Amino acid sequence: MYTLGINAYHGDSSACIYKNEELIAATEEERILRVKHWAGLPVEAIKFCLNEAGISLKEVDVITVSRDPKAKLGKKIIQTLKKGISLKAVKDRGANSLKITKIKADIAKALGHDESEIDAKVYFAEHHRSHMASSFFVSPFEEAAILSIDGMGDFSSTMRGTGKGNQMDVIDSVSYPHSIGIFYTAFTQYLGFPHYGDEYKVMGLSPYGEANMVDQLEDVVRLTDDGLFELNEVYFKHFKEGVAMDWEGGSPSIESIYSSALEEKFGPARKKGDELTQYHKDLAASVQRFTERIIFHLAEDLYKRTGLKNLCITGGVAQNSVANGKLLANTSFERLFVPPAGHDAGTSVGSALYYMHQEKKQPRPAFKHQAYTGAQFTNEEIGEFLQDKKGQITFHETEEDLIGDVANLLHEGNVIGWFQGRAEFGPRALGNRSIIVDPSRSDAKDLLNSKIKRRESFRPFAPSILKEATKDFFEVVDDVPFMEKVYKIKEDKRTVIPAVTHVDGTGRLQTVEEKDNPRYHRLIKTFSSLSGIPILLNTSFNENEPIVNSPAHAYDCFARTEMDVLVLGNYVIKRP
């Protein structure tokens, strides 16, 4: 049975394909169309998945969609009538829901078929149930509590439940317009980061400030006795006016969410490009700290209700790796699992898993790390691509000496674009679409931020470490294959690896095992034999764009930036 899962007409549109319980491929539309967080129907991602499976749309048995237009329909109507939301906002939401109901016809048309030719059943899985499935059903836990938190989907912003075997049960949820994701987005916009998905900038900025405004934020969000929370509607526009959101075939956008009352309380909002003052840094620190408190509040109450020791966390807010790294220390849970694509792109996988396990009661397969599910290219394909570049660059092909040569180049101080195997699914580069550097270089942060990534100077870089060496460099030893948690680096090691040590002494950890990524593991191990450091600085291979997907994307990024070397498969490319 072939199951095609999709996240459509929402940010981070994506698709995946399963053959029975085996995930064959999964990718985000943005990787192919080169538009960050692309929203709309993921036509190219669907084509890619079908091609990887070697089938046509006619052979798909089920199309699962991580939306359910009927979910909380009564609450949607009541909210609209009660608050008098603008007619335009109502029409926009209605049009978006209508698109979802016509999705089979839209996919058929986009792929050159008549709808009558497509026998696939369409199954709608509620947004947060898809999130929950994307985490629990691929976790190592037979039984766990599950917490899903994001901005909003199907009129919910938070959902809590439990999973056991191949079934999940929902305990409760928080309905829109109350939302931690919207709280964080509102302050992201207020701090001068207006684009969809900019929340990670606030997380990166927060260590530069003091969390001295948490008490003021308690008036913005109230923690409730039932383990949930409520927003104070006076500080947000979406309660009464509605907020325009654009999910129409391109970069998604959300207009300003915060109200004038928030500016009256915290002062004039920072405009994009204005100086980042200490006040802004302190507010970022306070928003981050208070968000952590809310997450711990939700999680600890969930523990008390369930008594379960394992927790799966998912949703856009679960991409907050700083909070994830503190969660076990601040709650009664003993083990935490975060999937590689906890954001909305992961709901394509979640919808398929929900259908297969929850609905059809298929058994779960054995646990394994699964993040490399995207595009891949043979060395023959890469060689053909490079033939057209002769004269512009110098390159050679090697397999036997590749790892040793690249390790030496890193040890000599080169910045390397590293393009290998299958692309990662999710927002993190995990060693197949990465820019890598010697982490002992004290100038690496400034070099990468100014000349290659061209991004804000306060944003940190991550350490990829041999899993077996984690205990030597980090205060917490954990299995973190998807770079989803931030932990303290041991104090005596911070000067050894300054390029991956953030201002507060932390690092966003990625533990690398040979079974998950043999070539990347071997590269770090070889570099360690030269340097004594079992770590590489790892940042996503891109420059203010989606992570590179193809050799052409990688070459273009190499050509327009100042990185020193590009490694495409077995090919090592240098500038003339």
C-alpha positions in Angstrom: 0.0 0.0 0.0 1.3 3.5 -0.9 0.4 6.4 1.4 1.1 9.9 0.2 1.2 12.4 3.1 1.1 16.1 2.6 1.1 19.4 4.4 -0.7 21.8 2.1 -1.9 25.4 2.0 0.1 26.2 5.2 3.6 27.3 6.0 6.4 24.7 5.4 4.4 22.7 2.8 5.8 19.2 2.4 5.2 15.7 1.1 6.2 12.2 2.0 5.6 8.7 0.6 5.3 5.4 2.5 5.2 1.9 1.1 3.4 0.0 3.8 5.2 1.1 6.9 8.5 2.1 5.2 9.2 5.8 4.7 10.6 6.0 1.2 11.0 9.8 0.9 10.0 13.1 2.5 10.9 16.7 1.6 9.8 20.3 1.9 8.6 22.2 -1.1 10.9 25.1 -0.2 14.0 22.9 -0.9 12.9 22.6 -4.6 11.3 26.0 -5.3 13.9 27.9 -3.2 11.4 30.0 -1.3 11.7 29.8 2.5 8.8 28.3 4.3 6.9 27.9 1.0 3.1 27.7 1.5 0.6 26.2 -0.9 0.2 22.9 -2.6 3.5 21.0 -2.5 3.4 19.9 -6.2 7.2 19.5 -6.6 7.6 17.7 -3.3 4.8 15.3 -4.4 6.5 14.7 -7.7 9.8 14.0 -6.0 8.2 11.5 -3.6 6.4 9.7 -6.4 9.6 9.5 -8.4 11.5 8.1 -5.5 8.9 5.4 -5.0 8.9 4.7 -8.7 5.2 5.1 -9.1 2.6 7.5 -10.5 -0.2 9.2 -8.7 -2.6 6.6 -10.1 -0.9 4.0 -7.9 -1.3 5.8 -4.6 -3.8 4.1 -2.4 -4.3 6.9 0.2 -3.6 10.6 0.3 -3.4 11.9 3.9 -3.6 15.6 4.7 -2.5 17.2 7.9 -5.7 19.3 8.2 -9.3 18.6 9.1 -11.7 21.3 8.0 -14.3 19.9 10.4 -12.1 20.1 13.5 -13.5 22.4 16.2 -16.0 23.8 13.6 -18.4 24.9 16.4 -15.7 26.8 18.2 -14.6 28.5 15.0 -18.2 29.7 14.4 -18.6 30.9 18.0 -15.3 32.8 18.0 -16.2 34.5 14.7 -19.7 35.6 15.9 -18.6 36.4 19.5 -15.6 38.6 18.5 -16.9 40.1 15.3 -13.8 39.2 13.4 -13.4 41.1 10.1 -15.3 39.9 7.1 -12.0 39.7 5.1 -10.4 37.4 7.8 -13.5 35.1 7.7 -13.4 35.0 3.9 -9.6 34.2 3.9 -10.1 31.3 6.3 -13.1 30.0 4.4 -11.2 30.0 1.1 -8.2 28.2 2.7 -10.5 25.5 4.1 -12.2 25.1 0.8 -8.9 24.5 -0.9 -8.2 21.6 1.5 -11.5 19.9 0.7 -10.7 20.1 -3.1 -7.1 18.8 -2.6 -7.5 15.6 -4.6 -8.7 17.5 -7.6 -5.9 20.0 -7.2 -3.2 17.4 -7.0 -4.6 15.5 -10.0 -4.7 18.6 -12.1 -1.2 19.7 -11.1 0.2 16.3 -12.1 -1.7 16.2 -15.4 -4.5 13.8 -14.5 -8.2 14.0 -14.4 -9.6 13.5 -10.9 -11.6 10.5 -12.1 -8.3 8.7 -12.9 -7.2 8.8 -9.3 -8.5 6.1 -7.0 -6.7 7.2 -3.9 -8.8 7.7 -0.8 -8.3 11.1 0.9 -8.0 11.1 4.7 -7.9 14.3 6.8 -5.9 14.1 10.0 -6.3 17.0 12.4 -3.2 19.3 12.5 -2.1 18.7 16.1 -2.9 15.0 15.9 -0.6 14.9 12.9 2.0 16.7 15.0 1.6 14.2 17.8 1.8 11.2 15.4 5.0 12.6 13.8 6.7 12.4 17.2 5.3 9.4 19.1 5.0 6.9 16.3 8.6 7.3 15.4 9.9 7.6 19.0 11.8 4.8 20.8 9.0 4.7 23.4 6.3 2.0 23.7 4.3 4.4 25.9 4.7 8.2 26.4 3.0 11.4 27.2 2.8 13.7 24.1 2.8 17.5 24.0 2.2 19.5 20.8 2.6 23.3 20.8 2.6 25.7 17.9 0.9 28.9 16.6 -2.3 27.4 15.4 -3.7 24.6 13.2 -7.3 23.5 12.9 -8.2 26.0 15.6 -5.9 24.5 18.2 -2.6 25.8 19.4 -1.7 23.1 22.0 -2.7 19.5 22.4 -1.8 17.0 25.1 -2.2 13.3 25.2 -0.7 9.9 25.6 0.5 7.2 23.3 0.8 3.4 23.8 1.8 1.0 21.1 0.0 2.1 17.9 -2.7 4.2 19.5 -2.9 7.8 20.9 -5.5 9.4 23.2 -6.0 13.2 23.4 -6.4 14.5 27.0 -7.1 18.2 26.3 -6.2 21.1 24.0 -6.0 24.9 23.9 -8.2 26.5 21.3 -7.2 29.5 19.1 -7.0 32.5 19.7 -4.9 31.5 22.8 -1.5 30.4 21.7 2.1 30.3 23.0 3.3 30.3 19.3 1.4 33.6 18.7 2.7 35.0 22.0 6.3 34.3 20.8 5.6 35.5 17.2 4.1 38.8 18.5 7.3 39.6 20.4 9.4 38.4 17.5 7.6 41.0 15.4 7.8 43.6 18.1 11.6 43.1 18.3 11.9 43.9 14.6 12.0 40.5 13.0 8.9 40.5 10.8 9.3 37.5 8.6 7.4 34.2 9.0 9.7 31.8 10.9 12.0 34.5 12.5 11.3 33.2 16.0 14.7 31.4 16.2 16.3 34.9 16.0 14.8 35.8 19.4 16.0 32.5 20.8 19.5 33.3 19.5 19.4 36.8 20.8 18.1 36.0 24.3 21.5 34.9 25.9 22.8 38.5 25.3 20.2 39.9 27.7 18.9 39.6 31.3 15.5 38.1 31.9 14.4 41.1 34.0 10.9 41.6 32.5 9.3 38.2 33.2 7.0 39.7 35.8 5.6 42.1 33.2 5.0 39.2 30.8 2.8 37.5 33.5 0.1 40.1 32.5 0.4 39.0 28.9 0.0 35.2 29.5 -1.7 33.7 32.5 -0.9 30.1 33.6 -4.1 28.4 34.6 -4.8 25.8 37.3 -5.7 23.1 34.8 -2.1 23.1 33.5 -2.9 25.2 30.5 -2.7 29.0 29.8 -4.6 32.0 28.5 -3.5 35.1 26.6 -4.6 38.5 27.7 -6.5 39.6 24.7 -5.8 43.3 25.2 -2.3 42.8 23.9 -3.2 41.0 20.6 -5.1 42.0 17.5 -6.2 38.5 16.4 -8.9 38.2 19.2 -11.2 40.8 17.7 -9.8 42.1 14.4 -8.5 38.9 12.9 -5.0 38.9 11.4 -4.4 38.5 7.6 -2.4 35.4 6.8 -1.2 34.6 3.3 -0.7 30.9 2.4 -1.1 31.3 -1.3 1.7 29.6 -3.3 4.8 31.4 -2.0 6.5 32.8 1.1 3.9 32.8 3.9 3.2 36.0 5.8 1.3 37.1 8.9 0.6 40.7 9.5 1.4 42.4 12.8 -0.2 40.5 15.7 0.5 42.7 18.7 -1.9 45.6 19.6 -1.1 49.1 20.6 -1.6 48.1 24.2 1.6 46.0 24.0 3.6 49.1 22.8 2.1 51.1 25.6 3.3 48.5 28.1 6.8 47.8 26.6 7.5 50.9 24.6 7.7 51.6 20.8 8.3 48.5 18.7 11.8 48.2 17.1 11.7 48.7 13.4 13.7 46.3 11.2 17.2 47.5 10.8 17.1 49.7 14.0 19.9 49.2 16.5 19.4 46.3 18.9 19.7 47.9 22.3 20.2 46.2 25.6 16.5 46.7 26.3 15.7 44.6 23.3 18.1 41.9 24.4 16.7 41.9 27.9 13.1 41.6 26.5 14.2 38.7 24.2 15.7 37.0 27.3 12.5 37.5 29.2 10.3 36.2 26.4 12.5 33.1 26.1 12.5 32.5 29.9 8.8 33.0 30.2 8.1 30.7 27.3 10.2 28.1 29.0 8.1 28.5 32.1 4.9 28.0 30.1 6.3 24.8 28.5 7.4 23.4 31.8 4.0 24.2 33.3 2.2 22.3 30.5 4.6 19.4 30.7 4.7 19.0 34.5 0.9 19.0 34.7 0.8 16.4 31.9 3.2 14.3 33.9 1.0 14.6 37.0 -2.0 13.5 34.9 -0.4 10.5 33.3 2.5 9.4 35.6 4.4 8.5 32.4 8.2 8.9 32.5 8.6 9.5 28.7 7.7 12.6 26.8 7.4 13.3 23.1 7.3 17.0 22.3 6.4 18.4 18.8 5.0 21.4 17.0 6.7 24.7 16.0 7.3 25.7 19.6 9.1 22.4 20.1 11.8 23.7 17.7 12.9 25.9 20.7 16.0 23.9 21.3 17.0 26.0 24.4 13.7 25.0 26.1 14.1 21.4 25.1 17.5 21.3 26.7 16.1 22.4 30.0 12.9 20.4 30.0 14.0 17.3 31.9 15.8 19.3 34.5 12.6 21.3 35.2 9.9 18.6 35.1 9.5 15.1 36.4 9.9 13.4 33.0 13.0 11.2 32.6 13.3 10.9 28.9 12.5 13.3 26.0 12.1 12.7 22.3 12.0 15.5 19.7 11.5 14.4 16.0 13.8 15.8 13.3 10.9 17.8 11.7 8.8 18.9 14.7 7.6 22.0 12.7 4.7 22.0 10.3 6.6 20.3 7.5 6.7 17.2 9.7 2.9 17.0 9.7 2.9 15.4 6.3 4.7 12.4 7.8 2.4 12.7 10.9 -0.8 12.5 8.9 0.4 9.4 7.1 1.5 7.8 10.4 -1.8 8.8 12.0 -3.8 7.0 9.3 -1.6 3.9 9.3 -1.4 3.4 13.0 -4.3 5.2 14.7 -6.9 4.6 12.0 -5.8 1.3 10.4 -4.1 0.0 13.5 -1.0 -1.2 11.7 1.9 -2.1 14.0 4.7 0.3 14.5 8.0 -0.7 12.9 11.2 -0.9 15.0 12.7 2.4 16.1 15.5 3.9 14.1 16.8 7.5 13.5 15.3 8.7 10.3 16.2 12.2 9.1 17.9 11.7 5.7 14.9 11.3 3.4 15.4 14.0 0.7 17.1 14.3 -2.7 20.3 12.4 -3.5 22.6 12.5 -6.5 25.1 9.9 -7.8 28.8 10.8 -8.4 28.1 10.3 -12.1 25.4 13.0 -12.0 27.7 15.3 -10.0 30.5 14.7 -12.5 28.3 15.6 -15.4 27.2 18.8 -13.7 30.8 19.8 -13.1 31.9 19.3 -16.7 30.2 22.5 -17.6 32.2 24.4 -14.9 35.6 23.5 -16.3 37.8 26.6 -16.5 35.9 28.3 -13.7 37.1 26.0 -11.0 39.5 23.2 -10.3 38.2 19.9 -9.1 39.2 16.2 -8.7 37.4 13.0 -7.9 38.5 10.7 -5.1 36.9 8.2 -2.7 39.9 6.6 -1.2 41.5 9.8 0.1 38.4 12.0 0.4 38.0 11.9 4.2 41.7 12.4 4.9 42.0 15.2 2.4 38.9 17.1 3.7 40.0 16.6 7.3 43.4 18.1 6.5 41.7 21.1 4.7 39.6 21.6 7.8 42.6 21.4 10.1 44.3 24.0 7.8 41.5 26.4 8.5 39.3 26.1 5.4 35.6 26.7 5.4 34.0 23.8 3.5 30.6 23.3 1.8 29.8 19.6 2.5 27.2 18.0 0.2 26.6 14.3 0.6 24.0 11.6 0.3 20.3 12.3 0.9 19.2 15.7 2.1 17.8 16.0 5.6 14.1 16.4 6.3 13.5 19.2 8.7 15.1 22.6 9.5 18.5 21.3 10.6 21.5 20.4 8.5 22.8 17.1 10.0 26.0 16.5 8.0 24.7 16.0 4.5 23.9 19.6 3.5 26.3 21.4 5.8 29.0 24.1 6.0 31.7 22.8 8.2 34.6 24.5 10.0 37.3 23.7 12.6 35.4 24.7 15.9 38.7 25.9 17.5 38.8 28.9 15.1 38.1 32.0 17.2 37.3 34.0 14.1 34.9 31.4 12.6 31.7 33.0 14.0 32.4 36.5 12.5 33.7 35.0 9.2 30.6 32.8 8.7 28.1 35.4 9.7 29.5 38.2 7.7 31.0 36.6 4.6 29.1 33.4 4.0 25.8 33.2 5.8 25.3 37.0 5.7 23.1 37.0 8.8 22.9 38.7 12.3 26.1 38.5 14.3 24.3 37.2 17.5 23.3 33.9 16.0 25.2 30.8 17.1 26.7 27.8 15.3 26.2 24.2 16.3 28.7 21.5 17.3 28.5 18.1 15.6 30.3 15.7 18.1 31.1 12.0 18.0 28.5 10.6 20.4 31.0 8.8 22.4 32.9 12.0 23.1 29.9 14.0 24.4 30.7 13.3 28.1 34.1 15.0 27.6 32.7 18.3 26.3 29.1 18.7 27.6 27.7 18.9 31.1 24.7 16.7 30.0 25.2 13.4 28.2 22.3 12.7 25.8 21.4 11.2 22.5 20.7 14.3 20.3 20.9 13.1 16.7 18.7 15.9 15.2 20.3 18.9 16.8 17.2 19.5 18.9 18.5 20.4 22.3 20.9 23.1 23.7 23.2 22.1 26.6 26.0 23.7 28.6 29.5 23.1 27.3 32.0 22.2 30.1 33.7 25.4 31.3 37.2 24.2 30.6 36.3 23.2 27.0 34.7 26.6 26.0 38.1 28.1 25.0 38.9 24.9 23.1 35.8 25.2 20.8 35.0 28.9 20.8 33.3 28.8 17.4 30.5 26.6 18.7 30.2 28.1 22.2 27.4 30.7 22.5 27.8 33.7 24.7 26.1 31.9 27.6 28.4 28.9 27.4 26.0 26.6 25.6 25.9 24.7 22.3 23.1 23.3 20.2 24.2 19.7 20.3 24.2 17.2 17.5 25.5 13.7 18.4 26.8 11.8 15.5 26.8 8.0 15.3 28.4 5.8 12.6 25.2 3.9 12.0 23.3 7.1 11.2 25.8 8.8 9.0 29.0 6.8 8.4 30.8 9.3 6.1 30.2 12.3 8.4 31.2 10.2 11.5 34.4 9.1 9.8 35.2 12.7 8.8 34.8 14.0 12.4 36.9 11.0 13.7 39.7 11.7 11.2 39.6 15.4 12.0 39.8 14.5 15.7 43.0 12.4 15.1 44.6 15.6 13.6 43.3 18.2 16.0 42.4 16.3 19.2 38.9 17.8 18.9 36.1 15.3 18.1 33.8 18.1 16.9 33.1 20.1 13.8 31.2 23.4 13.5 28.1 22.5 11.5 25.8 25.1 10.0 23.2 24.7 7.3 24.5 24.9 3.7 22.7 28.1 2.6 22.9 31.9 2.4 19.6 33.4 3.5 17.7 30.8 1.4 16.4 27.3 2.0 19.1 24.7 2.6 20.7 23.6 -0.7 19.1 20.6 -2.3 21.0 19.9 -5.5 24.6 20.2 -6.8 23.6 23.3 -8.7 22.2 24.9 -5.5 25.4 24.0 -3.7 27.7 25.3 -6.4 25.8 28.6 -6.7 26.1 29.2 -2.9 29.8 28.4 -3.1 30.3 30.7 -6.0 28.7 33.7 -4.5 30.1 33.4 -1.0 33.7 33.2 0.4 33.8 29.6 1.5 37.1 28.0 0.5 36.2 24.5 -0.7 33.1 22.6 -2.0 32.8 18.9 -1.6 30.1 17.3 -3.8 30.0 13.6 -3.2 33.5 12.4 -4.0 34.4 15.6 -5.9 36.6 18.2 -4.2 36.2 21.7 -5.8 38.5 24.6 -5.2 38.6 28.1 -6.6 41.3 28.8 -9.3 
